[in-house]
Amino acid sequence: MFDPGHLSAGEIALRLGAGAGFGAVMGAEREVDGHDAGLRTHVLLSLGAALFGLISVGAFNSFFTGRNATDVTLDPTRVASYVAAGVGFLGGGAILKGSERVKGLTTAASLWVVAAVGLAAGLGFWVAAAIASGMATATLFLEWPVRRILRRRNRTDQEGPPGTAEM
């Protein structure tokens, strides 16, 4: 049976690398699309979340004792909830409200998802990390073709029906 408290250096490197790699995939799209929170932000956030995941599964083993040996209770699963709350705060900083629209919601959401992906990678939950990374990246890339379709539709609507142009 695998003992998460005794992770090898290779397993740690693999989990951190996966967290950073999955974050890079989503961050690359944000970078190409010209957003402030781009590749580096997403990689660092996902890497940090992966490290928090590793800490929660590997760093507390020496503190666990028998149930009756102490009245201190450790719950490493709380790490995930604190990562989510902390990233929510960070994402809030990416959201800007202007007079006509709100900017940064997608970036804030992608930061939140990339933290969850990093945490999943840090915990060794590979399939979930890979699937969520792929789905989030596909969602981010879908903006490009949808934007083109909407621009074409707007141009057609502004020109009016054929034969009605002013001379």
C-alpha positions in Angstrom: 0.0 0.0 0.0 1.2 3.5 -0.8 2.1 5.6 2.2 1.7 9.3 1.2 3.8 10.3 4.2 6.8 8.8 2.6 6.8 10.3 -0.9 9.9 9.8 -2.9 11.7 12.8 -4.4 10.7 11.5 -7.8 7.0 11.3 -6.8 7.2 14.8 -5.3 8.8 16.2 -8.5 6.2 14.4 -10.7 3.3 15.9 -8.7 4.7 19.4 -8.7 5.7 19.1 -12.4 2.2 18.0 -13.2 0.6 20.8 -11.3 2.9 23.4 -13.0 2.3 21.8 -16.4 -1.5 21.7 -16.2 -1.4 25.3 -15.0 0.8 26.2 -17.9 -1.7 24.9 -20.4 -4.4 27.2 -19.2 -2.1 30.1 -18.6 -0.8 29.9 -22.2 -4.3 30.6 -23.5 -4.7 33.6 -21.1 -1.2 34.8 -22.2 -2.0 34.5 -25.9 -5.3 36.3 -25.4 -3.4 39.2 -23.7 -4.7 38.9 -20.1 -2.7 40.2 -17.1 -2.9 36.8 -15.3 -1.1 34.8 -18.0 1.3 31.9 -18.2 3.5 32.7 -15.2 0.6 33.6 -12.9 -1.2 30.3 -13.7 1.9 28.2 -13.4 2.8 29.7 -10.1 -0.7 29.4 -8.7 -1.0 25.8 -9.8 2.4 24.9 -8.5 1.6 26.5 -5.2 -1.7 24.6 -4.9 0.2 21.4 -5.8 2.6 22.1 -3.0 -0.2 22.7 -0.6 -1.6 19.3 -1.7 1.7 17.6 -1.1 2.0 19.2 2.3 -1.4 18.0 3.3 -0.7 14.3 2.3 3.0 14.1 3.1 4.1 16.5 5.7 1.8 15.7 8.6 2.4 12.0 9.0 4.8 12.4 11.9 2.2 14.3 13.8 -0.4 11.5 13.7 -0.6 9.5 16.9 -3.1 7.0 18.3 -6.6 8.4 19.0 -6.1 8.3 22.8 -2.5 9.5 22.9 -3.4 13.2 22.5 -6.4 15.5 22.4 -5.1 17.3 19.3 -6.9 16.4 16.1 -5.3 17.0 12.7 -7.3 17.3 9.6 -5.1 17.8 6.5 -8.1 17.8 4.2 -8.7 21.4 5.5 -5.9 22.5 3.2 -8.1 22.2 0.2 -10.7 24.5 1.7 -8.1 27.1 2.6 -6.6 27.0 -0.9 -10.0 27.6 -2.4 -10.7 30.6 -0.1 -7.2 32.1 -0.6 -7.5 31.8 -4.4 -11.0 33.3 -4.3 -9.4 36.4 -2.6 -6.6 36.5 -5.3 -9.2 36.1 -8.1 -11.2 39.0 -6.6 -8.2 41.2 -7.4 -8.4 40.3 -11.1 -12.0 41.6 -11.4 -12.4 45.2 -12.4 -15.8 46.9 -12.6 -16.1 49.7 -15.2 -19.0 51.9 -16.0 -20.2 49.7 -18.8 -18.9 46.2 -18.1 -17.1 43.9 -15.7 -13.6 42.7 -16.7 -11.6 39.8 -15.4 -14.3 37.3 -14.4 -12.9 34.7 -16.7 -9.4 35.2 -15.5 -10.5 35.0 -11.9 -12.4 31.8 -12.7 -9.4 30.3 -14.5 -7.2 31.1 -11.5 -9.6 29.3 -9.2 -9.8 26.3 -11.5 -6.0 26.2 -12.0 -5.6 26.2 -8.2 -7.9 23.2 -7.9 -6.0 21.4 -10.7 -2.7 22.1 -8.9 -4.1 20.8 -5.7 -5.4 17.7 -7.4 -2.0 17.1 -9.0 -0.3 17.6 -5.6 -2.6 15.0 -4.0 -1.9 12.6 -6.9 -5.4 12.7 -8.3 -4.0 12.6 -11.8 -7.1 11.8 -13.8 -9.2 14.6 -12.3 -6.3 17.0 -12.8 -5.8 16.1 -16.4 -9.5 16.1 -17.3 -10.3 19.3 -15.5 -7.2 21.0 -17.2 -8.3 19.8 -20.6 -11.9 20.9 -20.1 -11.0 24.3 -18.7 -8.5 25.0 -21.5 -11.0 23.9 -24.1 -13.5 26.3 -22.6 -11.0 29.2 -22.7 -10.1 28.4 -26.3 -13.8 28.3 -27.3 -14.0 32.0 -26.9 -12.0 32.6 -30.1 -14.4 30.9 -32.6 -17.4 32.2 -30.8 -16.1 35.7 -30.9 -15.5 35.4 -34.7 -19.1 34.1 -35.3 -20.6 36.9 -33.2 -18.5 39.5 -35.1 -19.7 38.2 -38.4 -23.3 38.2 -37.2 -23.0 41.8 -36.0 -21.6 42.9 -39.3 -24.4 41.2 -41.2 -27.0 42.8 -38.8 -25.5 46.2 -39.3 -25.5 46.0 -43.1 -29.2 45.0 -43.2 -31.0 42.7 -45.6 -29.7 42.5 -49.2 -31.0 45.3 -51.5 -31.7 47.8 -48.7 -28.4 49.7 -48.7 -28.6 53.4 -49.2 -27.4 54.8 -52.5 
